[in-house]
């Protein structure tokens, strides 16, 4: 069949170690990128950009960041919402303080600022792990939300305590503010999502990623064979917080336009991203995107079916949505702990062996 290694020869080490070893996988990957960049921007409207595509790409970046920390390095974190808030407020302060610099540079710098904050709050991971580390990162979540609420400097002494993103352009195209078009918002988030997914994929397949996985599997044995736990854990917190900070910056600057820290980046945001990691699959780049897509599309689907199609009240549909998400989390934890990514791997394996039994 066409989905086999037979006839797909590798003549160099780089070919043998590429991300997609099968030609059909590579063709599918390039086809998806071509559609995402060359087709979707011309057909997307405000509803699809606001309800589906832009939040999916932003949450995929945040889930990717948390997956690096929890899935690859084995360090449990419940502070994702707080670190997203750091990225958002860093972007706001940089944009209002240096208005002549490109917003893209501000978003990247906000990611680096969040990385430093994440490494600072990651220091307890050198002495504690598991449930105790989860509580420590949860404390970081509450502390960061309290800090941005109580220190007026962060929101430029606004009377409402809210931060509002000013209008900024990239290559003459408006990308932030109330008048930004749907294709512009989508393309900015898509570029960051593709670039950060490529970065995460290469990091996890390299020496640093192997150190993270060694610490995750057994930290004492990893230290015995020469892995520095200080370097491995802090780099995991740094890279994870960098991605989460960029997600928070995009969430505020491109998607919301205005935010209040308690509502936009509360504890519910941390749990939502954690659920995306669980459903998508721990330790998987594809799982990060799959989990984000599932939990972004599910509320839209339920709203259209329950509210639009069946006439249910909105609050009842919201409760049903929470019940379904909770049931799915329990299901995946019991039946398939590796989530949608593992189901995708099993499907491809069966396809490669078809029509022979497995």
Backbone torsions as a table, in degrees:
resi	resn	phi	psi	omega
1	UNK	NA	173.3	-175.3
2	UNK	-79.9	-16.6	-177.9
3	UNK	-102.7	63.1	-177.9
4	UNK	-140.2	162.0	175.1
5	UNK	-75.7	-21.6	-176.1
6	UNK	-60.1	125.7	-179.9
7	UNK	87.1	-7.8	179.3
8	UNK	-99.3	84.6	-171.2
9	UNK	-84.6	145.4	177.2
10	UNK	-116.5	127.6	-177.1
11	UNK	-113.0	-6.7	178.5
12	UNK	-134.0	160.6	177.4
13	UNK	-64.8	-35.7	179.3
14	UNK	-64.9	-38.3	176.5
15	UNK	-66.5	-36.8	-176.4
16	UNK	-71.7	-25.5	-175.3
17	UNK	-108.5	16.2	-178.0
18	UNK	-70.8	160.8	-174.7
19	UNK	-62.5	-42.4	-179.7
20	UNK	-112.0	95.9	-174.8
21	UNK	-70.1	-28.0	-179.4
22	UNK	-91.6	141.4	-176.4
23	UNK	-62.3	-37.5	-179.7
24	UNK	-64.6	-36.9	176.0
25	UNK	-63.0	-43.3	179.7
26	UNK	-64.1	-42.8	179.5
27	UNK	-63.9	-40.0	177.8
28	UNK	-64.5	-39.4	179.3
29	UNK	-63.1	-47.4	-180.0
30	UNK	-67.4	-32.7	177.3
31	UNK	-65.8	-42.2	178.1
32	UNK	-62.3	-43.5	178.3
33	UNK	-63.5	-40.5	179.8
34	UNK	-62.8	-43.9	178.5
35	UNK	-64.9	-42.2	-177.7
36	UNK	-63.3	-38.4	-175.7
37	UNK	-92.5	-31.9	-170.1
38	UNK	-107.4	-15.9	-176.9
39	UNK	-113.8	-52.8	-173.5
40	UNK	-58.5	-42.5	-179.2
41	UNK	-59.0	-24.1	-177.2
42	UNK	-90.6	-12.2	-178.1
43	UNK	-117.7	-10.7	-175.7
44	UNK	-73.4	142.9	175.7
45	UNK	-117.7	-179.3	-175.5
46	UNK	-62.7	-38.4	-178.2
47	UNK	-64.6	-48.9	-178.7
48	UNK	-66.9	-34.7	178.6
49	UNK	-69.1	-44.8	-175.3
50	UNK	-76.3	-37.9	-173.2
51	UNK	-91.9	-27.5	-171.2
52	UNK	-125.4	-66.6	-164.0
53	UNK	-69.0	-49.6	-177.5
54	UNK	-65.9	-49.0	176.3
55	UNK	-62.3	-34.6	177.4
56	UNK	-60.8	-47.2	-178.3
57	UNK	-65.8	-40.0	-179.2
58	UNK	-68.2	-46.0	178.7
59	UNK	-66.7	-30.4	176.2
60	UNK	-63.7	-39.4	177.3
61	UNK	-65.8	-44.9	178.9
62	UNK	-63.6	-42.1	178.5
63	UNK	-65.1	-38.0	176.4
64	UNK	-61.0	-41.6	178.1
65	UNK	-64.5	-45.7	178.8
66	UNK	-67.2	-33.4	179.5
67	UNK	-66.5	-34.8	175.9
68	UNK	-62.1	-42.7	-177.6
69	UNK	-74.6	-46.8	-174.3
70	UNK	-89.8	-44.8	-176.3
71	UNK	-77.4	-41.0	-176.6
72	UNK	-92.9	-39.1	-176.9
73	UNK	-99.8	-10.8	176.4
74	UNK	73.5	20.9	-179.6
75	UNK	-104.3	111.3	-176.1
76	UNK	-72.5	134.5	-179.2
77	UNK	-136.9	135.3	173.6
78	UNK	-119.3	22.5	-177.6
79	UNK	-110.0	22.7	-175.7
80	UNK	-61.1	-43.5	179.9
81	UNK	-60.4	-40.6	178.3
82	UNK	-64.9	-39.7	179.2
83	UNK	-71.5	-32.7	172.6
84	UNK	-63.9	-36.5	177.6
85	UNK	-64.7	-37.5	177.0
86	UNK	-60.2	-45.5	178.1
87	UNK	-62.2	-39.9	-179.7
88	UNK	-66.4	-48.6	-177.4
89	UNK	-71.0	-31.7	175.6
90	UNK	-65.1	-41.6	177.1
91	UNK	-63.2	-42.0	180.0
92	UNK	-62.5	-46.1	-179.6
93	UNK	-67.0	-40.8	179.6
94	UNK	-66.4	-41.2	-177.7
95	UNK	-67.5	-41.2	-179.8
96	UNK	-76.6	-25.2	-179.6
97	UNK	-86.5	-33.7	-178.2
98	UNK	-128.3	74.1	-173.3
99	UNK	-68.7	-17.5	-176.5
100	UNK	-85.1	-11.3	-179.4
101	UNK	-87.7	145.5	-177.1
102	UNK	-58.7	142.6	178.9
103	UNK	-64.5	-29.2	178.5
104	UNK	-64.1	-39.3	177.4
105	UNK	-66.9	-39.8	178.2
106	UNK	-61.9	-40.1	179.9
107	UNK	-64.6	-43.0	178.8
108	UNK	-65.6	-42.4	177.9
109	UNK	-63.5	-36.9	176.0
110	UNK	-62.1	-35.3	175.4
111	UNK	-63.0	-41.6	178.7
112	UNK	-67.7	-38.3	176.7
113	UNK	-62.6	-43.2	177.6
114	UNK	-64.1	-35.3	177.9
115	UNK	-61.5	-41.7	178.6
116	UNK	-64.7	-42.6	178.2
117	UNK	-64.4	-41.1	179.2
118	UNK	-63.9	-39.5	177.4
119	UNK	-66.4	-35.0	177.3
120	UNK	-63.6	-47.0	179.0
121	UNK	-77.1	-10.4	175.7
122	UNK	-84.7	-8.0	179.8
123	UNK	-58.2	-37.6	177.5
124	UNK	-60.4	-19.8	-179.3
125	UNK	-66.3	-14.5	178.1
126	UNK	-73.6	-20.0	-178.6
127	UNK	-117.8	-24.0	-176.6
128	UNK	-128.3	161.7	178.1
129	UNK	-156.1	173.0	177.6
130	UNK	68.6	-132.5	-175.8
131	UNK	-61.0	-38.8	-177.5
132	UNK	-67.1	-38.2	176.5
133	UNK	-67.7	-37.2	177.1
134	UNK	-60.8	-41.9	178.1
135	UNK	-65.5	-38.4	179.6
136	UNK	-64.8	-43.0	178.0
137	UNK	-70.7	-30.5	174.4
138	UNK	-64.8	-38.3	175.0
139	UNK	-63.5	-37.4	176.3
140	UNK	-62.2	-39.3	177.3
141	UNK	-58.2	-51.7	-177.8
142	UNK	-67.3	-36.4	-179.9
143	UNK	-65.9	-43.8	-178.1
144	UNK	-66.3	-41.3	177.3
145	UNK	-63.3	-43.1	177.2
146	UNK	-62.1	-41.7	-178.3
147	UNK	-61.7	-47.1	-178.1
148	UNK	-71.1	-20.9	176.9
149	UNK	-81.7	-36.2	-168.8
150	UNK	-97.8	-15.6	-179.5
151	UNK	-104.9	106.0	-174.5
152	UNK	-62.2	-22.1	-178.7
153	UNK	-59.3	-33.2	-176.7
154	UNK	-68.2	-32.0	177.7
155	UNK	-109.0	27.6	174.2
156	UNK	54.1	38.6	174.4
157	UNK	57.5	32.5	177.6
158	UNK	-68.3	141.3	-178.0
159	UNK	-66.4	-31.7	-179.0
160	UNK	-85.0	-13.8	-176.3
161	UNK	75.9	10.4	-178.1
162	UNK	-101.8	147.2	175.1
163	UNK	-104.6	139.2	-178.3
164	UNK	-126.8	129.8	-177.1
165	UNK	-79.9	124.4	175.6
166	UNK	-73.5	164.7	-179.7
167	UNK	-73.1	133.0	177.6
168	UNK	-138.0	151.2	-177.7
169	UNK	-120.1	155.7	172.6
170	UNK	-130.9	119.5	-177.3
171	UNK	55.1	38.1	178.6
172	UNK	80.8	-1.7	-179.0
173	UNK	-104.9	129.3	179.8
174	UNK	-68.0	126.8	-178.3
175	UNK	-120.4	-12.9	175.9
176	UNK	-133.7	157.7	-178.9
177	UNK	108.6	171.2	-175.2
178	UNK	-70.8	-19.4	-175.1
179	UNK	-99.8	9.3	-176.5
180	UNK	-69.2	143.3	-178.1
181	UNK	-81.9	159.9	179.9
182	UNK	-62.9	-45.7	179.0
183	UNK	-61.7	-35.1	-179.7
184	UNK	-66.3	-46.2	177.4
185	UNK	-59.7	-44.1	-177.6
186	UNK	-64.0	-45.5	-175.5
187	UNK	-67.1	-39.0	178.0
188	UNK	-61.5	-47.0	179.5
189	UNK	-66.4	-36.5	-179.6
190	UNK	-65.6	-43.3	179.9
191	UNK	-60.9	-45.4	178.6
192	UNK	-65.1	-40.5	-178.5
193	UNK	-64.0	-45.0	-179.6
194	UNK	-66.8	-45.0	-178.5
195	UNK	-64.1	-42.6	-178.4
196	UNK	-73.7	-32.5	175.2
197	UNK	-65.9	-40.7	176.2
198	UNK	-62.6	-43.5	178.3
199	UNK	-62.2	-46.8	-178.9
200	UNK	-63.9	-40.6	180.0
201	UNK	-61.7	-43.6	-179.6
202	UNK	-70.7	-36.3	178.2
203	UNK	-66.5	-42.7	-176.8
204	UNK	-71.9	-22.6	178.8
205	UNK	-91.4	-6.4	-177.9
206	UNK	-97.3	-166.7	-177.2
207	UNK	-62.9	-39.6	-179.2
208	UNK	-64.2	-42.3	178.5
209	UNK	-64.3	-36.5	177.9
210	UNK	-67.2	-34.0	175.3
211	UNK	-66.4	-42.0	177.3
212	UNK	-58.9	-46.5	-177.1
213	UNK	-68.6	-31.7	175.8
214	UNK	-66.2	-41.7	176.3
215	UNK	-64.0	-39.1	179.6
216	UNK	-64.0	-44.0	-173.9
217	UNK	-72.9	-46.0	177.7
218	UNK	-164.9	102.8	-172.7
219	UNK	-65.9	-34.8	-179.9
220	UNK	-67.1	-45.2	178.1
221	UNK	-64.3	-36.8	178.1
222	UNK	-63.1	-40.7	178.9
223	UNK	-67.2	-34.5	179.6
224	UNK	-64.7	-38.1	-177.5
225	UNK	-86.1	5.3	171.3
226	UNK	111.2	3.7	178.1
227	UNK	-79.3	127.9	179.0
228	UNK	-82.3	109.5	-177.0
229	UNK	-63.9	-32.8	178.1
230	UNK	-61.1	-49.5	-179.3
231	UNK	-65.6	-45.8	-175.5
232	UNK	-63.4	-47.5	-175.8
233	UNK	-71.3	-41.6	-178.6
234	UNK	-70.3	-36.0	175.9
235	UNK	-66.9	-35.8	176.2
236	UNK	-63.0	-44.9	176.8
237	UNK	-64.2	-38.9	-179.2
238	UNK	-66.5	-49.1	-179.7
239	UNK	-65.4	-42.6	178.7
240	UNK	-60.8	-47.2	-179.0
241	UNK	-67.5	-31.2	176.4
242	UNK	-60.4	-48.3	179.3
243	UNK	-66.7	-42.4	-179.9
244	UNK	-65.9	-37.4	177.9
245	UNK	-63.8	-40.8	176.6
246	UNK	-65.1	-39.1	176.6
247	UNK	-61.4	-42.9	177.6
248	UNK	-64.5	-38.8	177.7
249	UNK	-63.3	-44.1	178.2
250	UNK	-67.2	-37.5	-179.4
251	UNK	-61.7	-40.2	179.8
252	UNK	-81.3	-51.1	-169.6
253	UNK	-74.6	-41.8	-173.4
254	UNK	-97.6	-39.7	-172.4
255	UNK	-89.3	-57.7	-175.5
256	UNK	-81.1	-48.8	-175.5
257	UNK	85.7	-30.9	176.1
258	UNK	-149.7	144.0	-174.6
259	UNK	-152.8	152.2	169.4
260	UNK	-121.5	130.8	-163.5
261	UNK	-60.5	-39.5	-177.4
262	UNK	-66.1	-35.6	-178.2
263	UNK	-83.4	-42.0	-173.4
264	UNK	-83.8	-30.5	-172.3
265	UNK	-130.4	35.5	179.3
266	UNK	-75.9	-171.6	-176.6
267	UNK	-64.1	-28.0	178.5
268	UNK	-61.2	-33.5	178.4
269	UNK	-67.0	-38.4	178.4
270	UNK	-63.5	-44.1	179.7
271	UNK	-67.6	-37.1	179.8
272	UNK	-61.5	-46.5	179.6
273	UNK	-66.2	-37.5	176.9
274	UNK	-63.2	-40.1	177.3
275	UNK	-63.9	-36.3	177.3
276	UNK	-63.1	-39.3	178.1
277	UNK	-65.6	-43.3	-177.2
278	UNK	-65.5	-47.2	-178.0
279	UNK	-71.0	-38.8	-179.8
280	UNK	-70.8	-40.5	-179.6
281	UNK	127.8	125.5	178.9
282	UNK	-69.9	140.7	175.8
283	UNK	68.9	39.0	-178.3
284	UNK	-145.4	128.3	175.6
285	UNK	-68.8	-46.0	177.8
286	UNK	-61.2	-38.8	179.6
287	UNK	-61.5	-32.4	177.8
288	UNK	-63.4	-43.6	178.9
289	UNK	-71.4	-38.3	-179.2
290	UNK	-66.1	-43.9	178.6
291	UNK	-64.2	-41.0	178.1
292	UNK	-65.0	-43.2	179.5
293	UNK	-62.9	-41.1	-177.2
294	UNK	-64.0	-48.3	-175.7
295	UNK	-80.5	-11.3	171.8
296	UNK	-87.3	-40.1	-178.4
297	UNK	-75.8	-31.6	-176.1
298	UNK	-59.1	-49.0	178.6
299	UNK	-62.7	-37.6	178.9
300	UNK	-64.4	-42.9	179.7
301	UNK	-64.1	-46.4	-178.9
302	UNK	-65.3	-37.2	179.1
303	UNK	-65.0	-41.6	179.8
304	UNK	-68.1	-36.2	-176.9
305	UNK	-81.0	-52.4	-173.4
306	UNK	-76.1	-45.8	-176.9
307	UNK	-84.4	-52.0	-177.0
308	UNK	-74.2	-42.8	-176.0
309	UNK	-85.4	-43.7	-174.5
310	UNK	-101.6	-7.6	176.5
311	UNK	75.5	22.1	179.3
312	UNK	-70.5	153.5	172.5
313	UNK	-64.6	150.9	-176.2
314	UNK	-63.9	-40.2	-178.6
315	UNK	-67.2	-36.1	177.6
316	UNK	-66.7	-41.1	177.5
317	UNK	-63.0	-36.9	178.2
318	UNK	-64.5	-40.2	177.8
319	UNK	-66.1	-40.5	177.7
320	UNK	-62.9	-38.6	177.9
321	UNK	-60.9	-44.2	178.7
322	UNK	-63.0	-39.6	178.5
323	UNK	-64.1	-41.5	-179.5
324	UNK	-66.6	-43.8	179.5
325	UNK	-62.8	-44.3	178.5
326	UNK	-61.6	-42.5	178.8
327	UNK	-64.5	-38.2	179.6
328	UNK	-67.3	-37.7	178.5
329	UNK	-63.4	-45.3	177.6
330	UNK	-62.0	-41.7	179.9
331	UNK	-60.3	-48.7	-177.5
332	UNK	-67.7	-36.3	178.6
333	UNK	-65.3	-32.5	-178.2
334	UNK	-89.1	-50.7	-171.8
335	UNK	-84.5	-47.0	-176.6
336	UNK	-139.5	86.5	-176.4
337	UNK	-61.2	-22.8	-178.8
338	UNK	-89.8	6.0	167.2
339	UNK	71.5	-158.3	-177.2
340	UNK	-64.0	-29.7	179.7
341	UNK	-62.6	-40.6	178.5
342	UNK	-68.0	-39.2	176.2
343	UNK	-62.1	-37.7	177.1
344	UNK	-66.8	-40.9	178.0
345	UNK	-64.3	-42.6	178.8
346	UNK	-64.7	-38.8	178.2
347	UNK	-62.4	-44.2	179.4
348	UNK	-66.9	-36.5	178.7
349	UNK	-65.1	-41.9	177.7
350	UNK	-66.4	-35.5	178.2
351	UNK	-66.1	-37.6	179.6
352	UNK	-69.1	-28.3	-179.7
353	UNK	-94.2	-7.8	-178.0
354	UNK	-62.8	140.7	5.4
355	UNK	-94.5	18.6	-177.9
356	UNK	-83.5	148.8	-178.7
357	UNK	-69.9	154.2	179.1
358	UNK	-117.0	NA	NA
